[in-house]
Amino acid sequence: MALKTHPNPGLLVGFGEKPGWNQPENRRRSFHNLHQTVRYAQSFRAGNVLTLHKNMDPTIAERADVAALTALPWFSAMVVLRGAEVAFERYAPDFGPDRAHSIMSVSKTTLNLIIGRMVADGKLDLERPVDFYLPWIGPGYAKATLQQVLNMDVTNDYTEDYTDPKSRCFDHEAATGFRLPPEGAPEGTMKGFLATIGFAAGATDCVNRSGFAQYRSANTDVLAHVVEEVSGRRFSALLADIADAAGIEGVFNVACDRTGFAMADGGICLTARDLARYGLIFARGGKGVNREVVGDAGFITKSLATGVPMPAPRGWLRYSNQTNTDGTWLGHGGYGGQYLLVNPKTETVCVFLSVLENDAAYDPPYFVRIIRMFEEISAA
């Protein structure tokens, strides 16, 4: 008797050109279990766990914005650390402190640490074009400098519009195991996909002339390939170093393609506490819990001072070295509703995890509310 199969429903593209896991009715369950939803994943544990102590600050819990945002139906978790002290912690009824949550594009901040360390060690020149390190890269990145890629200061035919079902970011998903490729199409790889990125329609170069950061998740994966090429180490091994440096208690999960290349742009899943532990690496100037150095204090300071203006509604921020900054704090958001903010001056880390259930899984004003709340909390 012939064997029968059917496409994996969680990865099969359906309504709105989204895979099953990303349909609004499935998204919350998926984000709470994304390490079990994607097709390929790796995981790491830390050898030593950073001990946290509760020292709750009632003024945070009494804030009206905290009460409003943590009462929304898409809220999952919020944690505030001041050093190794838990100043605030709250979870949704269907979530908890031991549950891993997708952090999507917050994952990009790992490149700030890794590249900062490599620059400090003299292994990378940020003014070199990408094709100096990656001869196989497509024209959409070839002549962009590493600094431009770090700052989202590149224009090409990669599009990231979650309201457009034909956006190339969804082709990107097919190369990373987040969705099945079109029927009959071969399964791709991250490297293969990046090599196809060309100039934007009508353009003859990849220069960004808009005056604002042009957000492209592919930038991060280009940088990760550069890091792997120059360091001679698997990118996933560098992430394992970061898991150790953060002293995480749970599991550091990361999606990857079929070759095992870790998805730098948005594949990490962590508990809320462990994401906050990770954020403390920036507050410590790139140093880990075992005194290992996985970032660079000078590069973090430079990231606070430089960058490219972000478009409205985050116009008061700059995109700098794979982070958002206002000059005081570093942070980053994630598709679907996550945000990490680190204020090195006050050694405060703020984490917000949630899962938006609108069609696009994106709401710019919603992120502004979270950022403004965290700016005030972290300044105290």
C-alpha positions as CSV (number, residue, x, y, z in Angstrom):
1,M,0.0,0.0,0.0
2,A,1.4,3.4,-0.9
3,L,2.2,5.7,1.9
4,K,0.3,9.0,2.1
5,T,1.7,12.3,3.4
6,H,0.3,15.8,3.8
7,P,2.1,19.2,4.3
8,N,2.9,20.2,7.8
9,P,0.0,22.5,8.7
10,G,2.1,24.7,11.0
11,L,4.5,25.5,8.1
12,L,2.1,25.4,5.2
13,V,1.3,28.8,3.7
14,G,-2.4,29.7,4.0
15,F,-4.6,32.8,4.4
16,G,-2.8,36.1,3.8
17,E,0.3,34.2,2.6
18,K,1.2,33.3,6.2
19,P,2.2,29.9,7.4
20,G,-0.1,28.1,9.9
21,W,1.9,29.0,13.0
22,N,1.6,32.8,12.1
23,Q,-2.2,32.9,11.6
24,P,-3.7,35.2,14.2
25,E,-5.6,32.4,15.9
26,N,-2.5,30.3,16.2
27,R,0.1,32.9,16.8
28,R,0.0,33.1,20.6
29,R,0.5,29.4,21.0
30,S,3.3,29.4,18.4
31,F,5.2,32.3,20.0
32,H,5.0,30.5,23.3
33,N,6.4,27.4,21.7
34,L,8.3,28.6,18.6
35,H,11.3,26.5,19.4
36,Q,9.0,23.5,18.8
37,T,7.2,25.1,15.8
38,V,10.0,26.0,13.4
39,R,11.4,23.2,11.2
40,Y,15.0,23.4,12.5
41,A,16.4,24.5,15.8
42,Q,19.4,24.3,18.2
43,S,19.6,24.9,21.9
44,F,22.2,25.8,24.5
45,R,22.4,25.8,28.3
46,A,24.7,27.9,30.5
47,G,27.2,26.2,32.7
48,N,26.7,28.8,35.5
49,V,23.4,30.6,36.2
50,L,23.3,34.2,37.3
51,T,21.5,34.3,40.6
52,L,18.7,36.9,40.8
53,H,17.2,38.3,44.0
54,K,13.7,39.8,44.3
55,N,13.6,43.4,45.5
56,M,10.3,44.5,44.1
57,D,9.7,48.2,43.5
58,P,6.1,49.1,44.2
59,T,6.3,52.3,42.2
60,I,6.6,50.2,39.0
61,A,3.5,48.2,39.7
62,E,1.6,51.3,40.6
63,R,2.2,52.9,37.2
64,A,-0.9,53.4,35.0
65,D,1.0,52.4,31.8
66,V,2.2,49.2,33.4
67,A,-1.3,48.3,34.6
68,A,-2.7,49.0,31.1
69,L,-0.1,47.2,29.0
70,T,0.1,44.1,31.2
71,A,-3.7,43.8,31.2
72,L,-4.0,43.6,27.4
73,P,-5.0,40.1,26.1
74,W,-1.8,39.8,24.0
75,F,0.5,40.4,27.0
76,S,2.8,37.5,28.0
77,A,5.5,38.8,30.4
78,M,7.3,41.8,31.8
79,V,10.5,41.8,33.8
80,V,12.6,44.7,35.2
81,L,16.1,44.0,36.6
82,R,18.3,46.5,38.4
83,G,21.6,44.7,38.4
84,A,20.8,41.2,39.6
85,E,17.7,42.4,41.5
86,V,14.2,41.7,40.2
87,A,12.4,45.0,40.6
88,F,9.2,43.9,38.8
89,E,7.8,40.7,37.3
90,R,4.4,39.8,35.9
91,Y,3.1,37.0,33.7
92,A,-0.1,36.3,31.8
93,P,-2.2,33.4,33.1
94,D,-1.2,31.2,30.2
95,F,2.5,32.0,30.5
96,G,5.1,31.8,33.3
97,P,8.6,32.4,34.4
98,D,9.8,29.0,33.2
99,R,8.3,29.4,29.6
100,A,10.4,30.3,26.6
101,H,9.1,33.0,24.3
102,S,10.1,34.0,20.8
103,I,12.0,37.3,20.9
104,M,12.1,37.7,17.1
105,S,14.2,40.6,16.1
106,V,15.5,41.3,19.6
107,S,17.9,38.5,18.5
108,K,19.7,41.1,16.3
109,T,21.4,42.6,19.3
110,T,23.7,39.6,19.5
111,L,25.6,41.0,16.5
112,N,26.3,44.2,18.5
113,L,28.2,42.1,21.0
114,I,29.9,39.7,18.6
115,I,31.0,42.3,16.1
116,G,32.0,44.8,18.8
117,R,34.4,42.2,20.2
118,M,35.8,41.4,16.8
119,V,36.4,45.0,15.9
120,A,38.1,45.6,19.3
121,D,40.3,42.6,18.5
122,G,41.2,44.0,15.1
123,K,39.5,41.2,13.2
124,L,37.0,43.3,11.3
125,D,37.2,46.6,9.5
126,L,33.7,48.2,9.4
127,E,34.6,50.4,6.4
128,R,35.3,47.3,4.2
129,P,32.5,46.4,1.7
130,V,30.6,43.2,2.4
131,D,32.1,41.4,-0.7
132,F,35.6,41.8,0.7
133,Y,34.5,39.2,3.3
134,L,31.8,37.4,1.3
135,P,32.7,37.1,-2.4
136,W,29.4,35.2,-3.1
137,I,27.1,37.9,-1.8
138,G,24.6,39.5,-4.2
139,P,24.7,43.0,-5.6
140,G,22.2,44.2,-3.0
141,Y,24.9,44.1,-0.4
142,A,28.2,43.7,-2.2
143,K,29.5,47.3,-2.0
144,A,27.8,48.3,1.2
145,T,30.2,48.7,4.1
146,L,29.8,46.6,7.2
147,Q,29.0,49.8,9.1
148,Q,26.1,50.6,6.7
149,V,24.7,47.1,7.1
150,L,25.0,47.3,10.9
151,N,23.1,50.6,10.9
152,M,20.3,49.5,8.5
153,D,21.7,52.1,6.1
154,V,21.3,50.0,2.9
155,T,18.7,50.0,0.1
156,N,18.1,46.9,-2.0
157,D,15.3,44.7,-3.3
158,Y,14.7,43.0,0.1
159,T,11.4,44.2,1.5
160,E,10.0,43.8,5.0
161,D,6.4,44.9,5.0
162,Y,4.3,42.5,7.1
163,T,1.1,43.9,5.5
164,D,2.3,42.9,2.1
165,P,1.9,39.1,1.5
166,K,4.4,39.3,-1.4
167,S,7.2,40.9,0.7
168,R,10.6,39.2,0.3
169,C,10.8,38.7,4.1
170,F,8.4,35.8,3.6
171,D,10.8,34.3,1.0
172,H,13.4,34.6,3.7
173,E,11.2,32.5,6.0
174,A,11.2,29.7,3.5
175,A,15.0,29.6,3.6
176,T,15.0,29.3,7.4
177,G,12.4,26.6,8.1
178,F,9.7,29.1,9.2
179,R,7.5,28.1,6.3
180,L,7.4,25.5,3.5
181,P,8.7,26.6,0.1
182,P,6.2,26.8,-2.8
183,E,5.1,23.5,-4.0
184,G,7.7,21.9,-6.3
185,A,10.4,24.5,-5.3
186,P,13.6,23.2,-3.8
187,E,14.3,23.9,-0.2
188,G,16.7,26.9,0.2
189,T,19.4,27.9,2.7
190,M,20.1,31.2,4.3
191,K,23.3,31.7,2.2
192,G,21.5,30.8,-1.0
193,F,18.7,33.3,-0.3
194,L,21.1,36.1,0.7
195,A,23.0,35.7,-2.6
196,T,19.8,36.5,-4.6
197,I,19.3,39.9,-3.1
198,G,19.9,42.6,-5.8
199,F,19.4,46.3,-6.3
200,A,16.0,47.9,-5.7
201,A,13.9,48.4,-8.8
202,G,15.5,51.1,-11.0
203,A,18.6,51.5,-8.7
204,T,22.2,51.0,-9.8
205,D,23.7,50.8,-6.3
206,C,22.7,50.0,-2.7
207,V,23.1,53.5,-1.3
208,N,20.4,54.6,1.1
209,R,19.4,58.1,0.2
210,S,16.3,58.4,2.3
211,G,18.0,59.9,5.4
212,F,16.4,57.2,7.6
213,A,17.2,53.7,8.6
214,Q,15.9,51.1,6.1
215,Y,15.0,48.1,8.2
216,R,16.0,44.8,6.7
217,S,16.3,41.6,8.6
218,A,18.5,40.2,5.9
219,N,21.2,42.6,7.0
220,T,21.7,40.7,10.3
221,D,22.1,37.4,8.6
222,V,24.7,38.9,6.1
223,L,26.6,40.1,9.2
224,A,26.4,36.7,10.8
225,H,27.9,35.1,7.7
226,V,30.7,37.7,7.8
227,V,31.4,36.8,11.5
228,E,31.4,33.1,10.7
229,E,33.8,33.6,7.8
230,V,36.3,35.8,9.6
231,S,36.2,34.1,13.0
232,G,36.5,30.5,11.6
233,R,33.8,29.5,14.2
234,R,30.2,28.5,13.6
235,F,27.8,31.3,14.4
236,S,25.9,29.0,16.7
237,A,29.1,28.5,18.8
238,L,29.3,32.2,19.3
239,L,25.7,32.2,20.5
240,A,26.5,29.4,22.9
241,D,29.2,31.8,24.3
242,I,26.6,34.4,24.8
243,A,24.3,32.0,26.6
244,D,27.2,31.3,29.0
245,A,28.0,34.9,29.4
246,A,24.4,35.8,30.3
247,G,24.2,33.0,32.9
248,I,20.8,31.9,31.7
249,E,18.8,29.5,33.8
250,G,16.6,27.9,31.1
251,V,17.4,27.0,27.5
252,F,18.7,29.3,24.8
253,N,16.8,28.1,21.7
254,V,17.6,29.4,18.2
255,A,16.0,28.5,14.9
256,C,18.4,27.6,12.0
257,D,18.3,26.6,8.4
258,R,18.8,23.0,7.2
259,T,22.6,23.4,7.2
260,G,22.5,24.4,10.9
261,F,23.2,28.1,10.3
262,A,21.6,29.9,13.2
263,M,19.0,32.5,12.4
264,A,20.6,35.7,13.7
265,D,17.9,38.0,12.6
266,G,15.0,36.7,14.7
267,G,15.3,33.0,15.8
268,I,16.0,33.2,19.5
269,C,13.6,31.9,22.2
270,L,14.2,32.6,25.9
271,T,12.3,33.0,29.2
272,A,11.7,36.6,30.2
273,R,14.2,36.4,33.1
274,D,16.8,34.9,30.8
275,L,16.3,37.7,28.2
276,A,16.8,40.2,31.1
277,R,20.0,38.3,32.1
278,Y,21.2,38.6,28.6
279,G,20.5,42.4,28.6
280,L,22.8,42.8,31.6
281,I,25.7,41.9,29.4
282,F,25.3,45.3,27.7
283,A,25.1,47.0,31.2
284,R,28.3,45.3,32.1
285,G,30.1,46.6,29.0
286,G,30.1,43.2,27.2
287,K,31.4,41.2,30.1
288,G,29.9,37.8,31.1
289,V,29.0,36.4,34.5
290,N,32.3,34.4,34.5
291,R,34.4,37.5,33.5
292,E,34.6,36.4,29.9
293,V,34.3,39.2,27.3
294,V,31.8,38.7,24.6
295,G,31.2,42.3,23.6
296,D,33.2,45.6,23.9
297,A,32.5,48.5,26.2
298,G,33.8,51.0,23.6
299,F,31.6,49.7,20.9
300,I,28.6,49.8,23.1
301,T,29.4,53.4,24.0
302,K,29.8,54.2,20.3
303,S,26.5,52.6,19.6
304,L,24.9,55.0,22.1
305,A,26.4,58.0,20.4
306,T,26.0,57.2,16.7
307,G,23.5,55.7,14.2
308,V,21.0,56.6,11.5
309,P,17.6,58.3,12.4
310,M,14.7,55.9,12.5
311,P,11.4,56.8,10.7
312,A,8.2,57.9,12.5
313,P,6.7,57.0,14.9
314,R,10.1,56.2,16.5
315,G,11.7,59.4,15.1
316,W,13.4,60.3,18.3
317,L,15.5,57.2,18.1
318,R,18.5,56.1,15.9
319,Y,19.3,52.7,14.6
320,S,22.9,52.0,15.6
321,N,24.9,48.8,15.4
322,Q,21.9,46.5,15.4
323,T,20.2,48.3,18.3
324,N,17.8,51.2,18.8
325,T,19.1,54.1,20.9
326,D,18.2,57.5,22.1
327,G,21.7,58.1,23.4
328,T,21.0,56.9,26.9
329,W,19.8,53.4,26.4
330,L,20.1,50.5,23.9
331,G,17.2,48.3,22.9
332,H,15.4,46.5,20.1
333,G,11.9,45.3,19.3
334,G,10.6,42.1,17.9
335,Y,7.9,41.1,15.4
336,G,4.7,40.4,17.2
337,G,5.3,42.5,20.3
338,Q,8.6,42.1,22.2
339,Y,11.0,44.8,23.4
340,L,14.3,44.8,25.3
341,L,15.7,48.0,26.7
342,V,19.0,48.4,28.6
343,N,20.1,51.5,30.4
344,P,23.8,51.1,31.2
345,K,23.9,54.1,33.5
346,T,21.4,52.7,35.9
347,E,22.2,49.1,35.1
348,T,18.5,48.6,34.4
349,V,17.1,46.0,32.0
350,C,13.4,46.0,30.9
351,V,11.8,43.1,29.1
352,F,8.3,43.1,27.5
353,L,7.0,40.0,25.8
354,S,3.6,39.8,24.0
355,V,1.9,38.4,20.9
356,L,-0.2,40.8,18.8
357,E,-3.1,39.1,17.1
358,N,-3.9,41.5,14.3
359,D,-3.3,40.4,10.7
360,A,0.2,41.9,10.4
361,A,1.3,41.0,13.9
362,Y,2.7,44.6,14.0
363,D,1.5,47.9,15.5
364,P,4.0,50.8,15.5
365,P,2.1,52.9,18.1
366,Y,2.0,49.9,20.4
367,F,5.8,49.7,20.5
368,V,6.0,53.5,21.2
369,R,3.9,53.0,24.3
370,I,6.2,50.2,25.6
371,I,9.4,52.2,24.8
372,R,8.2,55.3,26.5
373,M,7.2,53.3,29.6
374,F,10.6,51.6,29.7
375,E,12.5,54.9,29.2
376,E,10.9,56.3,32.4
377,I,11.3,53.1,34.4
378,S,14.9,52.6,33.4
379,A,15.9,56.2,34.3
380,A,14.9,55.9,37.9
